[in-house]
Amino acid sequence: MNNNAQFHVLEAVISVGIIFISLAFVSSQLLSTPPSVEVVDPSTQLKLLCDEALYTLWQSAPSNYSYENKLAEYILTNDTSGFCDALSSLIPSNVFYNVWVYDGFNRSLWYPDEKQESFGTIVVSHQVIVNNTRVYDVELEAWRA
């Protein structure tokens, strides 16, 4: 009996099996549904953007090292123009905001001088700053135009 013929038949069966498996894999990839695109709610995007902006200011080194961070320096020296310049580089120009500061006793509007009329979905981001024995909660209330 010729063993070469048996090996050729075995090779042919294995080759057909490999081709069949390859075709099944390729067809399953072509017929599969495309990856789904996750739609993120615009208010969630704005909230994350505001959280990141306050955190970035909180992480930034102050120009006057008697303050813990740049956000504390802006709030405690009442530097609204420096704060607005820094914030405008972190959030888009179509985002409007009010900044409130809570010192443990009073919640007061820090920027702007008069509360802006808000519309649409409003998000609020918080960042806590500590100065000596005082704790302040900075609230960034924001909405899109």
Summary of the structure (lengths in Angstrom):
residues: 145
radius of gyration: 30.4
end to end distance: 87.1
largest distance: 101.9
contacts: 350
relative contact order: 0.15
helix: 43%
strand: 23%
